[in-house]
Amino acid sequence: MKTIDKIFSESLKYFVQQERSQRSFAAKVGISAPYLNDLLNGRRYGEDQTKRKIASALGYPDRRYEDFLDIGRIILNGNSVPESDKYSGLGDEALRIRGFLPLNFSEQLVLGPDNFIQITDDVRKSHVVIHGPSLRRSTSIGLQAFKAPDDSMEPLIAKGGVVVADLTQNSPESLKEGQIYIVCLEKETGQCTVKYLGWAEKNKAILVCSENRKHKTMVRRLEDLLIVGRVIWSSRTF
């Protein structure tokens, strides 16, 4: 029979492996780096209160402590931790500790009278979550998720898929040629789309291109369109 100390140690090792360093992990869970190293190498085992404190800091407080230990049990039995079990049921703080950031989400890509796209689900109930460190982001400020409205970027971005845009990159001055943007081509209707943008004539006209060859390349005068933000991530499904 495997002891709780051994089970806890395996669970702990699993989460430490997700972190960039033992020092940063120790800071997150509120213990010293040398003490963490002792726990990982079996030189110390920690009191039950300490174990529970660490598990709580990782998103497994109180009654969820057994869920934390189950990860160690799975590993000791020679199995892989199921992907669906890694972050299921974690609260906002637990997600934040791991670097995961919920985003405001918009179902429709249509500008409102204030030139903003209405948020369907805010961060408190959004199902769109990104891993901040992978995108070199520590916060979700300036980021928003949208549902792709058409097939113009197929097969790269699916119709109905999700795109995440940086709304701070919405001026012609910051335009990065050949990058993908959310852009409104028809200010009267407010309908937006996802396209490649580049200069047709510097500071005067923008080239609007699709990945899908069924959609023709267009040229729009600068004053006739509105750049919403630059796409930095996408998913084919939602």
URRA-V288837 format. One record per pair of residues at least 12 apart in sequence whose C-alpha atoms are under 8 Angstrom apart, sorted by the first residue. I is the first residue (numbers start at 0). J is the second residue. Records with the same first field share a line. If there is no record, write none. Layout:
I: J / J
This chain:
4: 44
6: 68 / 71 / 72 / 75
7: 50 / 68 / 71
8: 38 / 39 / 41 / 71
9: 70 / 71 / 72 / 74 / 75
10: 67 / 68 / 69 / 70 / 71 / 72 / 74
11: 39 / 71
12: 39
13: 71
21: 35 / 36
27: 56 / 96
28: 52 / 53 / 56 / 57
29: 53 / 56
51: 64
54: 67
56: 93
57: 93 / 96
58: 89 / 90 / 92 / 93 / 94
59: 89
98: 130 / 131 / 132 / 137
99: 128 / 129 / 130 / 131
100: 128 / 129 / 130 / 131 / 138 / 139
101: 122 / 123 / 125 / 126 / 127 / 128 / 129 / 139
102: 121 / 122 / 125 / 127 / 128 / 129 / 139 / 142 / 143 / 144
103: 118 / 119 / 120 / 121 / 122 / 125 / 127 / 142 / 143 / 144
104: 118 / 119 / 120 / 121 / 122 / 125 / 127 / 143 / 144 / 145 / 146
105: 117 / 118 / 119 / 120 / 143 / 144 / 145 / 146
106: 118 / 119 / 145 / 146
107: 145 / 146 / 148
108: 145 / 146 / 147 / 148 / 190 / 191 / 192
109: 188 / 189 / 190 / 191
110: 183 / 189 / 190 / 191
111: 189
127: 144
141: 165 / 166 / 167
142: 163 / 164 / 165 / 166
143: 163 / 164 / 165 / 166
144: 161 / 162 / 163 / 164
145: 161 / 162 / 163 / 164
146: 158 / 159 / 160 / 161 / 162
147: 159 / 160 / 161 / 162 / 192 / 193
148: 192 / 193
149: 192
150: 211
151: 193 / 194 / 209 / 210 / 211 / 212 / 213 / 214
152: 193 / 194 / 209 / 210 / 211
153: 210 / 211
154: 210 / 211
155: 210
156: 233 / 234 / 235
157: 234 / 235 / 236
158: 235
159: 235 / 236 / 237
160: 233 / 234 / 235 / 236 / 237
161: 233 / 234 / 235 / 236 / 237
162: 230 / 231 / 232 / 233 / 234
163: 230 / 231 / 232 / 233
164: 180 / 181 / 228 / 229 / 230 / 231 / 232
165: 228 / 229 / 230 / 231
166: 227 / 228 / 229
167: 228
168: 227 / 228 / 229
169: 226 / 227 / 228 / 229
170: 226
171: 202 / 226
174: 196 / 197
175: 196 / 197
176: 195 / 196 / 197 / 198
177: 195 / 196 / 197
178: 195 / 196 / 197 / 229 / 230
179: 193 / 194 / 195 / 196 / 229 / 230
180: 193 / 194 / 195 / 196 / 226 / 227 / 228 / 229 / 230
181: 193 / 194 / 226 / 227 / 228 / 229 / 230
182: 194 / 224 / 225 / 226 / 227 / 228
183: 224 / 225 / 226 / 227
184: 219 / 223 / 224 / 225
185: 223 / 224
186: 223 / 224 / 225
194: 207 / 208 / 209 / 210
195: 207 / 208 / 209 / 210
196: 208
199: 218
202: 221
203: 220 / 221
204: 218 / 219 / 220 / 221
205: 218 / 219 / 220 / 221
206: 218 / 219
207: 219
